[in-house]
């Protein structure tokens, strides 16, 4: 089993690489619905709907693209590439709505920017072609 260093990660939003990216997260969740009958001795469940969301962390740079697509309320198409963009590397592709954007300016630190998104529709798991 191969392991990978975080420095390999790449994210594109709207077809453009997110500049100054420092980290990202992707979370997938699945609902469960109880279908236990009154006479059952143990609970049972069935799988429900799934969803995904995530966070992009980056250094703030006003000249980096795509600034306008990373504002709250914007719809974005993205590709998350945790191990890079070489043929055969894992890819996660989807569309989401930016739910938040914050800029953090601290004395004696690099200004950072955080973007959160909620996925809409299905998340496609594949590999780089």
BELQUIZI-V989188 format. One record per helix or strand of 2 or more residues. SS is the DSSP state (helix for helix, strand for strand). FROM is the first residue (numbers start at 1). LEN is the number of residues. Records with the same first field share a line. If there is no record, write none. Layout:
# BELQUIZI-V989188
SS = FROM-LEN + FROM-LEN
This chain:
# BELQUIZI-V989188
helix = 6-3 + 67-4
strand = 10-4 + 16-2 + 21-14 + 45-15 + 75-7 + 90-15 + 112-16
